[in-house]
Each structure stands twice: as C-alpha cells, then as structure tokens.
C-alpha cells in the first residue's frame, strides 16, 4: 500500500499530515495490515529529521503562487508561476505513474496543486482536510473530485457542494504536544506556582506586533503575573534585547521567561504551567490550545494578510473558549485590560476552559487515518 501526502511548507500543513500518518500506521499494525510506504510531495522537506524518523520519503515538486492585485510586476510573476505549475504537474504526473499510490492526502497549500491536477488525470483517489473556516483555492479545486473531505470548523462545509462526503473531524494534533504536562512544569520553567501564568505563542515565524505590544506591557503585567513568551526564532535577538532594556531595573524581571522556540517537551510544560494563552489564530494553534483546555486570547492576522485567521478566531470564540482582539485594535492598554478582566472573573475563565475541552476533538487523526486506509485498501483491490 502506497500513500502520498502533500501540503504547503508550514508547520500548520506539515504536522497534521504527520499526525494522520502516525495514526494510520498504528491502526494498520493493530489490524495486521502490511505497513504503508509514504511519500511526501513538497518543494522542501520542512523537517528532514521528522521525515527520516517516520520513514517518509521526500519527493521534491514545484509550483507557482497566484498573486492578485500586484500590478504589472505581479502579472509577470504570475506568468512565471504558470510555467512552474505546468512543470510541477508534469513532474508530479511522471512520479505518480512510477509510484502508483493508492490514495493521496492533502491539507492544501499552493505546492499541492500540481500533485492534485496529476492525481485527477490519473484517477487516483484523493482525500482532503480543510483546517480553516475558509478553504483555500487549492482545496476548493480538489473538493470537486475528492473521495472524502474532513473539516475542522463547521463553517467550511458551505463551500462544498457534495455534503455526503464531508465529516466534521476537527484538526489533527500531534501526540507529542497533545494535552498539557502539569507535573513538574513549574520546576522545569523555574516559575512560582502561586502566581498566575500567561503563555504567549508567537509561532515559528513570530508576530512582531504581539511581541512589541507584550514587551511594552511587561512592567505592568509582571506586577501580578509571570509570563512565558515564545517569540519566534528570527525575532528572538531583537526582542530579548528590548525586554532586557525594559526590565533592566525591574524587581520582577525573573517572572519573564523568553524563548525563541519551544520543543515538544517545553511546549507541553509551558501549557501545563499556563492559566491563559495568547496566540495568533491559525487552525493548528487553536486546536493545540483547545487540546490543553486553556482559556485564550486570539489576536488574528488581519484580513488583508490572511483571509482565514479572523474567521477562525471568531468561530472559536463563538464556542465560548476564547476572546478576540483584532490586530488593528491591539494596544498595550487594551491587552493589559483584557488580561486583567479575565483573571478577575474566575467563572468566565473556568467556563472558557470547559468550552475549550468540549471544542477539541481528540480523534481527528483517527477518523482521517481510517478513511485513508479504507480508500487505499479498496483501491488496491
């Protein structure tokens, strides 16, 4: 049995694919099914070590990105992208003929488009996962011929015609960071268990506006709270230096823990110590926070940059698990006010925690993996 996975080169695309494949192999082992050969089609491996450890073969492919409203320059860039798409489709077609996969699984991203075009021509079964409230153009295209569609948010269903093949599964979260690690978390992070803790997730790329606003607010916040701040690797040095200046003579500066990046253990420990999370509103981040059962403040990327984060954030907030601060409204005073408001309303925090747990679906990877396995086995026959 051979399975191809493909998706954009971000953690939000990559890790859910790995989570599903892990579960598929686990199910296969229990059912005594011969282990699958897995191929990852993308422009770059994203994480060579994970691919190696999970025995997934990387297949390099190319594609182009459609740019809208970029004038003459965008027009010529789109011409170049069109050639890349054609070349990527021909390359994917050739490689898929050689591999003869039984099913293809994707959660979108422009890099997946040539693989999906080739799959449609070759009539290879396709399963797609829509992690956001608004499906990407690639997933809308694939939805026209997909065998199964899994969605993380109910709003996504309205974008597809064939409702019979859609299942609300939630978003897969890796076992390595699913659920928080409470035992030993305060000791591990050198935190005080008697103080409320705020956990700010900047993501691997980091959010400069969140980082800047938080650092400006630190002198006030550290009077009452301790803060775990993951800045993003690229922005760490600048933020570390700025925080050092802001807190130079501050008696509470040891309450501030700053990291460029958190590995799996550090992420679970931080979640275990946290009482409140502040984060962007990528689908992966939302479901990770929900798996921890923590109240959160969502600060989505503006609509001009991301067409789905605001929609994701408000969908999650409607469940009662989070509150939303629009990026255009984010200031030091508003951030401090919202944090203080939540920490002085124990009942709301408790309710948000409860709603986060109810929102989370801990079997998303199982449901998707089972569908992939069923389709792959039927295709083999």
Buried (B, 14 or more C-beta within 10 A) or exposed (E): BBBBBBBBBBBBBBBBBBBBBBBBBBBBEEEEBEEBBBBBBBBEBBBEEBBEEBEBBBBEBBBBBBBEEEEEEBEEBBEEBEEBBBBBBEBBBEBBEEBEBBBBBBBBBBBBBBBBBBBBEBEBBBBBBBBBBBBBEBBBBBBEBBBBBBBBBEBBBEBBEEEEBBBBBBBBBBEBBBBBBEEEBBEBBEBEEEBBBBBBBBBBEBBBEBBBBBBBBBBBBBEBBBBBBBBBBEBBEBBBEBBEEBBEEBEBBEBBBBBBBBEEEBBBBBBBBBBBBBBBBBBBBBBBBBBBBBBBBBBBBEBEEBEBBBBBBBBBBEBBBBBBBBBEEBEBEBBBEBBBEBBEEEEBBEBBBBBBBEBBBBEBBBBBBBBBBBBBBEBEE
